[in-house]
Amino acid sequence: MYQYTEKDQQLVNDRVEQYRDQTHRYLDKKIPEDDFRPLRLMNGLYIQRHAPMLRVAIPYGMLSSTQMRKLAHIARTYDKGYGHFTTRTNIQYNWPKLEDVPDILAELASVQMHAIQTSGNCIRNTTTDPLAGVTPDEIEDPRPWCEAIRQWSTLHPEFAYLPRKFKIAVTASPIDRAASQIHDIGVHLVKNSAGETGFEILVGGGLGRTPHLGQQIHPFLEKKHLLSYLEAILRVYNLLGRRDKKYMARIKILVNKIGIETFKEKVEAEWQAIKNSDLELPDAEIKRLQSHFQPHTYQAKASEDRTLESQLNTDPAFRTWYKKNTAEHKQPGYRVVYLSLKSFSRPAGDISDQQMEAIADLADQYSFGEIRATFNQNLVLADIEQKDLYVLWKALVTLDLAKPNIGTLTDMIVCPGYDFCSLADATTLDIADQINARFDDLDYLYDLGDIHLNMSGCLNACGHHHTGHIGIMGVDNKGEFYYQIRLGGSASEEAKLGTALGRGYPADKIADILEAILNTYIENRLEGEPFIKTVDRIGIKPFKENANAITH
């Protein structure tokens, strides 16, 4: 993991004391509400429906066990004993007291963490593949490039007040586990015909009221030019992006309005003026960043252990968990383990302080003291020896973190919705409970196969409903909650936006309607055909007809 330098630490410490002074002056009524609002947003503090909400940055999803223990301490000391992992791999606290936030930020700073640029019109937390550095299919580890972007973008004076928030994702695998095409900028590590590694750059992706997929603006960018090219994109956007209307301010609107070719011309002109500046990344700097992400010292003989085969053969529950909640590791004798934060006993992405502390202990014991967050609101222990999987699984069962539902219908992305968010139009957590109660048969879920269900409480699409195989969005219809349903979306390498079935459906019928949709799939699928492929092949008409029949 990247470790702060003395300058890094001083910057974060100074920021804490600056905000502490601002908070004291606000509470003493020396700073008006309108002036304090942008100051708190710069430090990750929102005012939600019931209380302040603090969003803590987890750069590219990486956490140390020490940091996880600190997050547990904060949840227990300053909140209600839990945190909530988000689709940007950050963690949110929903109940801190405004006057306690400077102390929370000081606690975070003590373990090289902060809440800088987790809100406001700035460059947000850069995300990446949760399997970065351990998956066999990547070109190279993308995390050093995420770190380069983090250092370049943090408190960048020119981009502190962009027209709107800005999100970047980096991936190095042909399988897009970072949803890069729905970001303002998507960065793909690729190889050219000469076998050289560089970047394909996409621009103009994003969801919300007007969803768009990113478009290619550069097919192959030399590594040394990454920051200068990103800077050129941001400069053009900062100059031309709209500031008069919030919902017309994202870069996707600008790119769509003037066209990708015109936008590319403007970026190219800007880039030519700055590409050979001090933004160029020299080999020494690239190597310095890469040095923080070297492979761990793996056990060379781990692949020779035969205990796993016996455990899989004798324990069906363990075998099911292994199949659904672990993934291949590039190092023989190791596996990647997903910790499901989609237990039916709590909202998706929620985690208690006790669970956080236990995960930190397990990470120290079995995974080199590291934990990762995923964009679909789960956690990962990336470096588990196969011989340790069985005992780890038992521990995770005890912690309610081993539900074998990764990639299934109930592995839902769900925003907090109306119960917490002041922007939401409808509740989501009760709808998720309704779905979990109806579809609790794991054998049935496994028969359905890979289905991504994403749910948002409003048009802002924090739950990525546009790119769910099944997407649900809550709406307020004259004081009653209704839910629009989309089918056929995807955030993978074959990204696409789902198609709406039409009108909204009443809250108490959502599980019934989902069952009708799933029955339509079962009746029409070809042998081995995934849900998303069946939707592509037969279209949404039969799904819509059967869904509408429920409410007629």
N, C-alpha and C positions, 0 to 999 in steps of 0.2 A: 504494500500500500504506500501511497505517497505520504511522506512525513513533512510537516511544516518546517520551513526555515525560520530563523530568528525574525526575519522581516515579515513573514506570513503571520507569525504569532503576534507580533507587535501591532500589525494592522487590525487583526480581529480584536485584540485587547482594547485598542484605542476606540474602535467602533462601539464596543460595549459601554465604555465610559461616556462617550458622546451621547449615546441614546439614554443612558441613565440620567444625565443632566437634562436632556430634552423631556423625559418623562416627569421628572421632578418639577420642572417649570410648567409643564402642562397641568399637572395636578394642583399646582399653586395658582392656576388660572393666569399664568404669565404668557402662555402660548394659546391662541384661539384654536378651537376644534378644527377649523378648515386648514390651519397651518400645521397642526399636529398630524393630520391624516396622512399626508405623504411621508412624514418622518417615520411613523409606525409601519407603514407599508414597506419602506426600505429595509425594515428589520423584521419582515415576515409576519406582522401582526395585523389580523383582520378583526372586524367586529361582526360576529355572526348573529344568528337569530336570538340566542340566549346568553351568549358570553363571548369574550374575545377568543380568537383561535390563532395559535402560533404555529407557523409552518417552518420546520427545521430542514436545512439542506443536507442531503446525503449525496455528495457528488458521485455521479455514475453508479449509484446504488451500493457503494462499498462502505462497510462498517467493520471496525475492529471490535473485539469482545469488550475492551475497555469502554469504547463509545456506547455499545449496547447497554452496558451496565449503567452508564450515566443517563441514558434515555429512560431506563427503568426507574432510576432515582428521581428524575424529574417528574415522571408520571405519578409516582407515589407521593412526592413532596408538594408538588405545585398543581397537580391535576386530580382526576378521580381514579387514578390507578391504571390507566391504559393510554395507548396511543393509537393512531390510525395511519397505516401506510397507504400512500397515494400512487396514482399512475405515473407520477414523475419520480418515483422511488424515494420521495421525501417522507417524513413522518409529521403528523399534525397532532397538536394537543388542543382539545376542544373546550377546556374549562380553566385556563390560567387566569389569574387576576392581573389586570393591567399593571398595577403597581409592582407585581412580582416579576414582570418580564425582564427587566434589567438583570435581576439575580439569575434568572434562567439562562440568559445569554452569557453571563459570566461563567456559570456552570458548564455550558457548552464549550466556551473558549478554552476551558481547562483541559479538554480532551480533543482539541483541534476541530471543533465544530462551530457552526454559526447558523444564522437565519438570513444572511445577506442575500438579496435578490431572489427570494422565494415568493415575492409578490411585487406588484407595481409594473410599470411599463419599461422593462429592462430585459436583459438576457437571463433567462431562468436556468435552472439546474440542467446541465447536459446529461443525457441518458445514453445507455448503451445496452448491448447484449448481456443479460445476467450470467451467461456462460463464457464471457470474455476471458481468454487466457487458458481455458481448460477444454473447450469444445474441439473435437478433431477436425471440424469442417471450416475453421476460420483461416484466412490468409495470414493474419498476424494479430497479435493482441491489440485491440482498439483503445484500451484504457490510457496509454500514454498520450494519445491524441485528445482524448477527453480532458485529461489533465492540462494539456497545452491550452485548450479552449477555455477551461476554467480560469487559469491564471491570466489569460488575455482579457477575458470578459469581466472578471470581478472588479467592480467599481470603475469600469472604463468610463472616463469622464464624458466622452462624446455620446455614449449610448445609455446614459442614466435616465433619460426622459424620451424614450422612443414613442412613436405614435401609439404603440400597443405592445403587450407582452410578446416575448420572442423565445422560441424553443428550438433546440438543436439536438439531433440524435446521431450517433456514430455507430456503424456496424461493420463487421469484417467477414461476415459469413454469407453464403448464398441463401441461407434461411434467415429471414429478417425477424429476429426476436426483439427488436427495438422499436417496431412500428415507425420506421424512419420516414415513410412516405406521407405521414400525416403531421409532419413537423414543418416549421417555417424553413428550416434547412435540414436536409438529410445528407449525411456524409458517409459514403460507402468506400471502404478499402477495396480496390480492384487491381487486377494485373492487365497490362497492355500486351500487345502482340509480341513485344520484345522480352516479356517476362518481368518487366519492372513493376514495382508496386507504387500506386498513387491513389488518388481520390476521384470518384465520381460524385459530383455535387448536384443535389436536387434542391429546388426552391419553391416556395409558395404552397406548401401543404398546410393543412389545418382543418379543424372541425368547427364546432359552434353553429351559428345561424346559417352560414354559407360554407358548407364543407367542400374542400378541394384536396386532391392528391398532388404531391410535389411533382414538379416537372424538371427534367434534366437541363441544367444550365452549363455544366462543364463535364465532358465525358471522361477526361483524365487529367488531373491536376497534379503536378509534382509535389511531393511531400513538403518541401521547403517553403512552398507558397501557400500552405493552408491558411494561416492566420491573415495574410494580406488579402487573400481572396474573400474570406469571410468578412473582413473589414470593408472591402469594397461593396459587398452586398448590403451590409448594414448601413453604409453611408448613403447609398442610393435610396434605400428604404426610408432612412431617417429624413432625407430631403424631400421625397415625393409622397410618402405615406400620408394619408388623411388624418387630421387631428380634430376636425370639426364634428365628426360623428363616430362614436365609440365602435359601433358595429360595422363600420366601413374602414377601420384603421389597420387591420392586419395586413401583412405583406401579401397574403393570398389574394386579397382584393386588388391590390396594386398590380400584381403580376397578371391577373385575369383581365384587368381593364386595359392595360397597354400591350399585353401579349408577351410571351416568353422571349421572343426574338428581340423586341425593342428593349425589354428589361435587360437582357443579356448584353446588348450593345452598350447600354449605360454602365453596367457593371464592368465591362471590359475596359471602357475608357477610364473609369476611376481606378481600376486595378493597375493599368499601365503606369499610372502616376505614382503608385506606392509599392509596387511589387518588389522592388529592389531596395526597400527601406529597411530599417531595423526590425520590421515585422518578419523578415525572412528568417526561417528556422535553420541555423547552422547544424551540421552533423553532431557537433559536441553537445548542443542543447537537446537534440533528439535522443542521443544516447543517455544523457542525464535523466531525462524523463523516463525512458525505457528501463533504466536501472532500478526504478522504484517498483517495477512490475515483473521481476524475474521469477521463473518457476520456483516453487518450493523444493525443498530437499525431499523428494519422494523415496519411499522404500523400494529399492530395486527388486527385491524378491516378493513384493506384494502380490504379483500376478501368479505366483506359485501356490498360494494358499487355496485349499480345496474345501474349506469349511462352508463357504457360501452355497455351493451346489447342494450340499446335504441339507442346509437350512431351508433352502427354497423347495426342496422335495418333500420335506416333512411338515412344513407349516404353511397351509394355503393362504392364511391372512397375510403373512409376511410376503409370500410370493405375489399376491395381488398388489400390495403396497410397492414392492420392488418394481413391478411392471409399470405402474401408473406414476409413481412419485420419484423415480430416479432416472438419470440420463447417462449416456456414455461420456466417459472422460478420456482425454487424449493419452493419459498415462495408464498403461496396463496395470490392473490390480486396484484401480480406484473408480469411484462413481460420484456423480453429482446428485445431491439430494434436495428435493423440493420440500419445504415445510408449508403445509397448507394452512393459510389463514382464512379458510372458507368453511370452518366448522359451522354446523347449524346452530350452535349455542351462542353465536355472537355475530355482529355485522361483518361483512367482508372487509378484510384489511385491518381489523381491530386486533390488538394484542395487549395482554395485561403486563403489569410490571413484573409479576412472578415469572411469566413466560419469557420475557426479555432476559431476565437474569439467568434462567435455566438455559436458554439458547446460548448465551455468552459462555456459560460453563461447558456446554457441549462443543462449541466452536473451539475453545481452548483444548479440550481433550481429544477432539477428532479431526479438526479442520483448520489447523494452523492459526487459530484465533481470529478467523475472518468470517463475516456474514455478508450476504448480498440481498438487496431488495429487487423485486421484479416490477415491470410496469403493470402487470396484472395482479398486483397486490398480494404476492406471496413472498416468501423468503427462501434463500438457497444457502446450503452448506456445500461448497464446491469441491472439496478435496477429501472425500471419505474413503479410507481403505475398505476394500470389500469385506475383509474379516471383521470389521467393526459395524457393518450395516445392521446386523441383527440386534445387537445390544442398543444401537442408536435408535432403531425403529421402536423398540420397547419403551425407551425413554420418551420418544415423541408421542407414542400412544398415551402414556400417562399424562403428558402435557396437553393433550387434545390438539396436537399439531401434525397428526399422521393420517388424517382422513384421505383415503386413496381416490381422490376425485380430481387430480390435476388434469386439465384438458377436457373435462366433462361439462355437462350442462350446469352443474352446481358450482363449478369453479368460476363464479361470476365476477366481473368487474362491476362494482356498484359505488356510485358517489353517495355521500351522506344524505343528500336530498333535503326535503323541507324540514325534517326533524332538527337539522342543525344550520343549514346554509340559508342566508337571507336572500340569496338570488333564486333559490329553487322555487318552482311552481307546484311541485307535488312531492309526496313522500316516495321513498324508494325502499327503505329498510323493511317495511311491512310487506311490500310486494316480494322482496327477496325471501322473507320468511314464508310467504304463501307458496312460492315456487319450491323452496326446500322441503316444505311439508308434503307437497304433492309428489315430488320426484326424489324420494329417499331410498329407492331400491337401487343399490349399486349395480346389480346384474343388468337391470334395465338401462341404466346410464351407460354401462360398458357396451351394451348392444347398440345403443345409439351412436357410439363412437365420438369422434372429435367434434365438439360443438362449443363455440364461444358465445356466451350470452353476456351482453354488456348493457348496463342500465344507467340512465341519467335522469335527474329530477327536473331538467329544464333544457332549453335550447343551447346552453353553453357547452353541453356535451362533455363534462368532466369525466363521465363514465364511458366515453368513446362509443356511444350507441350506434353511430353511423357505420362503424367498422366491425360490429359484431355479426357473426353468422346469424344470430338473432339479436336485434337491437330494440330496446324499450326506452321510450322517453315520456316522462310525466308532463302533463299539461293541466292547467287550471281552467275548468269550464264552468263559469258562473259559481265559483265556490266549491265545486266538486272536482275530485281528482280523476282524470282519465289518462289513458296510456296508449300512445301510438307505437306500433310495432313495425320494424323493418326486417327484411330478410336479405341474405346474400352478401353482406358486407365482409370485409377481411382487412386486417392490418398487416398481413404477411407480405412476402416478396411479390405476391400476386394481389396487391392491395386494390380494393374497390369499395365503393360506398353502397350500402344496402338500399333496397327499394321499399318504400312505405306501403303497407297494405291498405292504407286509406285513413279512415276516420279513427278517432281514439276509442278505446274500449274501457268499460267501467272497471274500477279497481278490483271488485270482488269476482271478476270473471277472468283475470289474467291467467291463472293456472289452467283453467278450463280451455282457454284459447290456445295456450302453449301445447296442451295435450292434443288438441285438434291439429295443430301444425305438425307436431311430431308424428302423429298417426298418419298424416298425409305423406310424410317422408317415408315411414315404414312401408306403406302400401305401394309406393312408387319407386323406391330405390332399386338399383341394380345390385347384384351381388358384390359386396365389398365397397359400394359407392358411399363416400362421405356425404353428410348432410348438405354441405355447401355445393357439392357437385350436382346433387339432385336438384337443388334450387336452380342452378345454372341451366340444367338440361330441360326441365319442364316449365320453368318460369314460375312467377308467384301466383298466377290465377287460381290454380287448385288449392293452394294454401289459403288464399284470401277467401275463397268461397266457403271452405270448411271453418275458417275462423269466424266469419260473419254469421254462419248458421248458429253459432253458440248464443248470440245475443238477439236472434230473431224469434 
